[in-house]
């Protein structure tokens, strides 16, 4: 159940994050046509995260109705940062 799943989550495990903003921009541009304001905001977030070495900090929250690209943006962000996308 849910509790067992929560207990199994590796809460203290940290993944190494790629910090290449040019590559991130290329991935976002290749994967998503338009959405310039959204992609700029994502790149701004990634730039700040690459400069600050805090474990805790603000998170990126994608909000919108179904079908606007939240999932595919999340997948592109995972690809750009070298992380695994988990839904």
C-alpha positions in Angstrom: 0.0 0.0 0.0 0.8 3.6 0.2 2.6 3.5 3.6 4.9 0.7 2.4 5.7 2.7 -0.8 6.5 5.8 1.3 8.8 3.9 3.6 10.7 2.5 0.6 11.4 5.9 -1.0 15.1 6.6 -0.6 14.6 10.0 1.0 18.2 10.7 1.8 19.5 9.6 -1.7 20.7 12.5 -3.8 21.2 12.3 -7.6 23.9 14.2 -9.5 22.4 16.9 -11.5 23.7 18.1 -14.9 24.1 21.8 -14.8 24.6 22.6 -18.6 22.1 25.3 -19.3 22.8 25.4 -23.0 22.0 21.7 -23.3 18.9 22.2 -21.2 17.8 25.0 -23.5 18.5 22.8 -26.6 16.4 19.9 -25.1 13.5 22.2 -24.2 13.6 23.9 -27.6 13.8 20.5 -29.4 11.0 18.9 -27.4 8.6 21.9 -27.2 7.7 24.4 -29.9 6.7 27.8 -28.5 6.1 28.1 -24.8 8.9 30.6 -24.6 7.9 32.1 -21.3 7.5 28.7 -19.7 10.9 27.5 -21.0 12.6 30.8 -19.9 11.2 30.3 -16.4 12.4 26.7 -16.3 15.9 27.8 -17.4 15.9 30.6 -14.8 15.0 28.0 -12.1 17.7 25.6 -13.3 20.3 28.5 -13.3 19.5 29.5 -9.8 19.6 25.8 -8.6 23.0 25.4 -10.3 24.4 28.4 -8.3 22.9 27.5 -4.9 24.0 24.3 -3.2 21.2 23.9 -0.8 19.4 20.7 -0.1 16.2 22.5 0.6 14.9 25.2 -1.6 12.0 26.2 -3.8 10.5 23.6 -6.1 9.2 23.9 -9.6 5.5 23.4 -9.8 3.8 22.9 -13.2 0.1 23.8 -13.1 -2.5 23.8 -15.8 -5.4 21.9 -17.4 -4.9 18.5 -19.0 -3.1 18.5 -22.4 -1.0 21.6 -22.1 2.4 19.9 -21.8 3.1 19.6 -18.1 4.1 15.9 -18.3 6.3 16.4 -21.4 7.9 19.5 -19.8 8.7 17.4 -16.7 10.2 14.7 -18.9 12.4 17.3 -20.8 13.5 18.8 -17.5 14.5 15.3 -16.3 16.4 14.6 -19.5 18.1 18.0 -19.3 19.3 17.5 -15.7 20.2 13.8 -16.2 17.6 12.6 -13.7 15.1 9.8 -14.0 11.6 10.8 -14.8 9.1 9.2 -12.4 5.4 9.7 -12.6 
